[in-house]
Amino acid sequence: MYGLQQPPSSSPLPSQLPEGALPTALNPALLKSARQIYRTYYEVHPEDVQRPIGIAISTKTHRGKLIFGDRPVLLPNESFIPISQIEPGLH
């Protein structure tokens, strides 16, 4: 196929993203904040076994929340960071 590129292996496929979210290069500061949110959540709730699909994070304040549902709705100033991009940096 001409002109089509495969997404990098670390990027989620369009079917894995929330509706309206586009795969983008992540800001390293946003990724760092998302990892801290994820780590803090599991330090406070170690008994929680449900795995989130990712984190919705504000591009302005870097505050975010774990997303457990199938189709989160993002605010205009939020980005979605899939769990596949958060977990590799934690180990």
PAMARZA-548009 format. One record per residue: residue number from 1; x, y, z of N, C-alpha, C, CB in turn. Coordinates in steps of 0.001 Angstrom, whole numbers, plus 524288, in hexadecimal, padded with zeros to 5 digits. Each point is the difference from the previous one (the first is absolute). Glycine has a CB too. Example, Ala and Ser with C-alpha at 12.3 -4.5 7.8 and 13.67 -1.06 7.14 Angstrom:
<atoms>
     i      nu      nv      nw     cau     cav     caw      cu      cv      cw     cbu     cbv     cbw
     1   83386   7E9C6   81E78   7FC86   804A6   80000   80384   804B0   80000   7F89C   7FB6B   804DE
     2   80606   808AF   7F852   80334   804A6   8003C   7FCFE   80442   802DA   804A0   7FD8C   7F79F
</atoms>
This chain:
<atoms>
     i      nu      nv      nw     cau     cav     caw      cu      cv      cw     cbu     cbv     cbw
     1   8034E   7FB6D   80000   7FCB2   80493   80000   8037A   804D0   80000   7F8C4   7FB2F   804BF
     2   80618   8085D   7F7ED   80323   804B0   7FF82   7FE26   80435   803BE   801B5   7FDCC   7F6B0
     3   80216   804C5   80BD2   7FEC4   8046E   80354   7FE10   7FEA1   8056E   7FE03   80497   7F7FD
     4   80133   7F662   8091E   7FE31   7FE7D   80533   8049B   7FE1B   80333   7F722   7FDA0   7FC7B
     5   80914   80413   80857   80427   7FE53   80379   7FDA3   7FD07   80487   80598   807A7   7FD6C
     6   7FD25   7F473   8045A   7FE49   7FD14   80493   80153   8032C   804D7   80142   7F751   7FB5F
     7   7FB4E   808C1   8088D   8015A   802BD   804D5   8047E   7FD38   802BD   7F6B9   80327   800EC
     8   80C8D   7FFC3   801F4   80428   7FD66   802F4   7FDAD   7FBF5   803AE   80598   8080E   7FF6A
     9   7FD71   7F3E6   801D1   7FDEA   7FBBF   8032F   7FE5A   801C6   80568   805A2   7F9F3   7FB13
    10   7FCA7   80A4E   806FF   7FE7B   801CC   80533   7FB12   8035E   7FFDC   80962   7FFB0   8029D
    11   7F50D   8020F   7F8C6   7FB48   80326   7FF9A   7FB3F   7FC80   7FFBF   804F9   80713   7FB78
    12   7F6D0   7FA82   80716   7FB4A   7FCCB   7FFCB   7FD91   80039   7FA9A   7FE7C   8018D   80987
    13   7FEE5   7FA50   7F507   7FD1B   7FFFD   7FB22   7FB39   80372   800A2   80337   7F6F2   7FDC1
    14   7FACF   80B58   7FE09   7FB6C   80366   8007D   7FB77   7FD72   802D5   802C4   80443   7F7E0
    15   7FC95   7F69A   807AD   7FBAE   7FD5A   802A2   800C5   7FFC8   805E7   7FE9C   7FABB   7F7F5
    16   8062E   80641   809F2   80112   7FFDA   80594   7FF98   8055C   80290   805C0   7F869   7FE5F
    17   7F98D   80BA3   7FE9B   7FFAE   80543   80214   7FA65   80174   80132   807F8   8026F   7FB01
    18   7F73F   80124   808B3   7FAB5   801EE   800F4   7FDF3   802C7   7FB25   801F1   800F1   8099F
    19   7F8FA   7FF38   7F5F2   7FD94   8028E   7FB94   801D3   805A8   7FFAE   7F833   7FA0F   800B8
    20   80989   80793   7FAB7   801B5   80560   7FF30   805BA   800E7   8013F   7F708   802AD   801FB
    21   80B9B   7F988   8005E   80584   800A4   80152   80351   7FE35   7FB66   7FE1C   7FEB1   809A1
    22   805EE   80443   7F545   8037C   7FEAA   7FBBE   80544   7FE5F   80235   7FB58   8063E   7F9FB
    23   80737   7F5DF   8039E   80529   7FE99   801E9   803C0   80482   7FEF5   7FE39   7F662   7FE70
    24   80493   80B56   80580   80399   80457   7FF68   8050A   7FEBE   802D4   7F88E   8065F   7FF3E
    25   80B82   7FC87   7FF65   804DA   7FF8A   802E5   7FF12   80266   8055E   80598   80053   7F7B4
    26   7FBE2   7FCDE   80C4D   7FEE9   801D4   80541   8042A   803C1   801EC   7FB63   7F7AD   801C6
    27   802D2   80C43   800F3   80368   803A2   802AB   8028F   7FCF6   80477   7FA5E   807FF   7FD90
    28   80AD7   7F7F5   802D3   80290   7FD0B   8042A   7FE41   801A3   8057D   80793   7FEFC   7FA0D
    29   7F73A   805F8   806B5   7FE2C   801D7   8051E   7FA9F   7FDBB   8013C   8052D   8084E   7FEE8
    30   7F76B   7F73F   7FD26   7FAD9   7FDA2   800D1   8008A   7FA3A   80158   7FC06   80673   7F9C4
    31   80764   7F6EC   80380   800DC   7FA71   80101   8021D   7FF2C   80584   801B0   7FE82   7F66D
    32   801E7   804C6   80B3E   8021E   7FFA5   8054E   7FBB4   800D3   8040C   808B2   80335   7FCBE
    33   7F3F2   800AF   80258   7FBA7   80100   8039C   7FC39   7FB69   8001C   800DE   8099A   7FE59
    34   7FE03   7F429   7FD1B   7FC6B   7FB89   7FFB7   80237   7FB59   802FB   7FCBB   80322   7F748
    35   80852   7FBF9   8083F   80271   7FBAC   802E2   7FFB2   800E5   805E3   8060B   7FE71   7F870
    36   7FA9F   80670   80934   7FFAB   80133   80596   7FA6B   7FF2F   801FF   80760   8067D   7FF10
    37   7F4C0   7FB1F   7FDDF   7FA7E   7FF3B   80176   7FEDB   7FA2E   8008C   7FD6D   80854   7FB57
    38   8045B   7F4A0   800E4   7FF2D   7FA5B   80000   80298   7FD82   804CC   7FF93   8000B   7F61F
    39   80557   8015C   80AD6   802EA   7FDDC   8046F   7FD55   8016D   8052A   8085D   80098   7FACC
    40   7F61B   80443   805D9   7FD79   801CB   804D0   7FAE2   7FD22   800EF   80424   808C1   7FED9
    41   7F8C6   7F68B   7FD04   7FB08   7FD49   8008F   800D3   7FA86   8023B   7FC5B   8052C   7F87C
    42   80766   7F803   80559   800D0   7FAA4   801C5   802D9   7FFA6   8053B   80029   7FD61   7F6B6
    43   8027D   806B1   80AEF   80233   80019   80547   7FBA1   800BC   80404   80881   803AE   7FC82
    44   7F39C   7FF71   80216   7FB9D   80117   80382   7FBFB   7FB93   7FFE3   80168   8099E   7FE9D
    45   7FDFC   7F3D7   7FCE8   7FC15   7FBDB   7FF46   8029C   7FAF0   7FE29   7F92A   806CE   7FDDA
    46   80A31   7F6D1   8055F   802CB   7FB4F   7FE31   7FC71   7FB52   7FF0D   807AA   8032F   804E0
    47   7F3B5   7FCC9   7FD71   7FC68   7FB95   7FF54   7FCF7   80045   7FADF   7FF39   7FF85   809AB
    48   800FF   804E0   7F3AB   7FD09   800AE   7FB24   80280   7FCB9   7FBB4   7FD47   80925   802AB
    49   7FFCE   7F321   7FB39   8021D   7FC86   7FC01   7FE3A   80179   7FA7B   80032   7F8F6   806B1
    50   7FC1C   80A8B   7F8E0   7FE2D   80199   7FAD2   80422   80369   7FD6F   7F693   7FF8C   802ED
    51   80AD4   7FF26   7F844   80403   802DB   7FD1E   7FD70   80459   7FCCE   805B8   7F7E9   7FF97
    52   7FC34   80CEA   800E3   7FDBB   80441   7FCEC   8019B   7FF8B   7FA45   80017   805CD   807F3
    53   7FCF9   7FCC7   7F4A2   8017E   80019   7FA7A   803C6   8047D   7FEED   7F75A   7FC03   7FD91
    54   808E1   807B4   8060D   80382   80468   7FF5D   7FEB8   80455   803C7   80113   7FDAF   7F6B7
    55   8011B   806E1   80833   7FF35   80493   8034A   7FE68   80498   7FC9C   80692   7FCB4   8068C
    56   7F555   8060E   7FB2A   7FE82   804F8   7FD9B   802D3   80429   80327   7F6FB   7FCB9   7FCCE
    57   80C20   80680   80093   80342   803C5   802C0   7FF93   8055D   7FD82   8061C   7F8D7   8028F
    58   7F997   80B1E   800B9   7FFA4   80561   7FE25   8054B   801AE   7FDD5   7F8EB   8020D   806A1
    59   80711   8001F   7F4BE   804D7   801DC   7FDA4   801DF   80503   80299   7FD61   7FBDE   7F78E
    60   7FF38   806B2   80B57   80171   804EA   8029C   801D4   7FF21   80590   7F995   804A0   7FA71
    61   80384   7F853   808A3   8012F   7FF60   80590   802DC   7FAEC   80147   7F82D   80552   801D3
    62   807D4   7F701   7FA90   80247   7FACB   800AF   7FD43   7FCDD   80448   80886   8039C   7FCFC
    63   7F2BB   7FDEE   80454   7FCC9   7FCD9   8037F   7FD0E   7FC21   7FCA5   7FF1D   80753   806AE
    64   8001B   7F3F6   7FB5C   7FD68   7FC13   7FCDA   7FD28   7FC0C   80341   806AC   80144   7F955
    65   7F6A8   7FB45   803E5   7FD1D   7FBD3   80299   8006B   7FB06   7FCCA   7F9C9   80684   80404
    66   8066E   7F51A   7FECE   80027   7FAF9   7FD67   7FABB   7FEF0   7FD7A   806BB   7FCAF   80663
    67   7F96B   800FD   7F512   7FB46   7FECC   7FD0A   7FF65   7FA12   7FFD2   800D5   80850   7FA85
    68   7FAB2   7F5D8   80763   7FEF2   7FA65   80022   7FBD7   7FE67   7FC0F   8027C   7FFFB   80961
    69   7FA89   803B3   7F493   7FBCC   7FEC5   7FC61   801F7   7FF04   7FA83   7FA1B   80552   8056C
    70   8023B   7F974   7F735   80162   7FEDC   7FA93   800B3   804D9   7FCA3   7FB36   7F7C2   800FC
    71   80195   80C23   7FFD0   80010   80493   7FC9B   7FFC6   8050F   80330   7FBA7   7FAB7   7F8F6
    72   808C1   806FA   80926   7FFEA   804D7   80306   7FF24   804B5   7FC7D   805EF   7FBEE   80690
    73   7F7BB   80802   7FB9E   7FF31   804E7   7FD34   8040A   803D5   8021A   7F62F   7FE4E   7FE96
    74   80CE9   803F3   7FDEA   80415   8039B   8019A   7FE37   805A1   7FF64   806BD   7F96F   7FD76
    75   7FAFE   809D4   80626   7FF1A   8059B   7FF8B   803C9   8022F   7FBF9   7FCE0   8009E   80968
    76   80200   80409   7F478   8036B   80227   7FBED   805BC   80098   80193   7F83D   80499   7FCCE
    77   808DF   7FC58   80826   80573   800B6   8019D   8025D   7FB08   80257   7FE01   80964   8019B
    78   7FFA4   7F216   7FD55   80200   7FB10   8020B   80254   7FCA1   7FBAA   7F954   80062   80722
    79   80A6E   7FC88   7FA6A   80242   7FC07   7FC96   7FF1A   7FAB3   80286   806DD   8064D   7FC7C
    80   7F8CE   7F5B3   8004E   7FF7E   7FAAE   801EE   8053B   7FD49   7FF3C   7F644   7FFB7   7FDEB
    81   80BB7   7FE0F   8064F   804DF   7FD14   7FFB5   7FEB8   7FA4A   80125   8057C   807EA   802C8
    82   7FB1A   7F4AA   7F95B   7FEBE   7FA7C   800C6   803B0   7FD73   803F4   7FC91   7FFA0   7F6D5
    83   8016E   7FC93   80BE7   8030A   7FD51   8040A   804DA   7FD77   7FDB4   7F7CE   7FE6B   8050A
    84   8080D   80015   7F60B   80489   7FD92   7FD78   8049C   803BC   7FFB1   7F9F5   7FA65   7FAD8
    85   8050F   80AAD   80541   8043E   803CA   7FFD5   801B7   801A9   8057C   7FCA0   8031A   7F760
    86   80033   7FBB2   80C7C   80146   8017E   80560   80321   7FBB7   802B2   7F7DD   80572   80068
    87   80685   7F5B4   7FF16   8026A   7FBB9   802ED   805B9   7FEEE   7FEAE   7F740   7FC40   8006E
    88   80A7E   803EF   7FAAD   80579   7FEB4   7FEF3   803EC   80362   802FD   7FD1E   7FD1A   7F748
    89   801A1   807C7   809BE   8039A   8037A   802C1   80009   7FF48   805DA   7FEA9   80636   7F8F4
    90   7FDEE   7F688   8091D   7FFBA   7FF46   805A7   803B6   7FBCA   801EF   7F6C9   802DE   7FFA8
    91   80B05   7F9D2   7FCF3   80328   7FB7E   801AA   805BB   80109   7FF53   7F8C5   7FA1A   7FDA7
</atoms>
